[in-house]
């Protein structure tokens, strides 16, 4: 749990995951409410970034990168 509520969830993209019979699925959504307060058992770190000030991003083939690129171009 991240402490953030979202709305208008939409499927974005999927790809095979490196574990047998697994699939990674990416979604986009809108912020509804809440503050980031990650559950330390489930989430190591979480924070907001402005699209003009992103940390290093993952490789182009990853779902995370596809989501980031979509957001930056929006």
C-alpha positions in Angstrom: 0.0 0.0 0.0 1.4 3.4 -0.9 -1.2 5.6 0.8 -2.3 7.2 -2.5 -5.9 6.8 -3.8 -6.3 6.7 -7.6 -9.2 6.8 -10.1 -9.9 6.2 -13.8 -7.6 3.2 -14.0 -6.9 2.1 -17.6 -4.9 -0.8 -19.0 -1.8 0.5 -20.8 0.5 -2.4 -21.9 1.8 -5.8 -20.9 4.8 -8.0 -21.4 6.1 -11.4 -20.3 7.8 -11.4 -16.9 11.0 -13.4 -16.4 9.3 -15.8 -14.0 7.5 -18.9 -15.5 3.9 -18.4 -16.6 3.9 -14.7 -15.4 2.9 -11.5 -17.1 3.7 -7.9 -16.1 0.8 -5.5 -16.7 1.0 -1.7 -16.7 -1.9 0.7 -16.0 -2.3 4.5 -16.0 -4.6 6.3 -13.6 -5.4 9.7 -12.1 -4.5 10.9 -8.6 -7.5 11.1 -6.4 -6.2 11.8 -2.9 -3.7 10.8 -0.2 -0.1 11.2 0.7 2.7 8.8 -0.1 3.2 6.7 3.0 4.6 3.4 1.7 4.1 0.1 3.6 7.7 -0.9 4.3 6.9 -4.5 3.9 5.6 -4.1 0.4 7.3 -1.0 -1.0 11.0 -0.1 -0.6 10.6 3.6 -1.7 8.0 5.9 -3.3 8.0 9.5 -4.2 6.6 12.1 -6.7 8.7 13.4 -9.6 7.9 16.3 -11.9 8.3 15.2 -15.6 11.0 17.8 -16.1 13.1 16.5 -13.2 13.1 12.7 -13.4 15.7 10.3 -11.8 17.5 7.9 -14.1 14.9 6.0 -16.1 14.9 2.2 -17.0 15.7 0.9 -20.5 13.4 1.5 -23.4 12.0 -2.1 -23.5 10.6 -2.0 -20.0 7.0 -1.3 -19.1 8.1 1.3 -16.6 9.9 3.2 -19.4 6.9 3.0 -21.7 4.8 4.5 -18.9 7.3 7.3 -18.2 7.6 8.1 -21.9 3.8 8.3 -22.2 3.6 10.6 -19.2 6.4 12.9 -20.3 4.9 13.3 -23.8 1.4 14.0 -22.4 
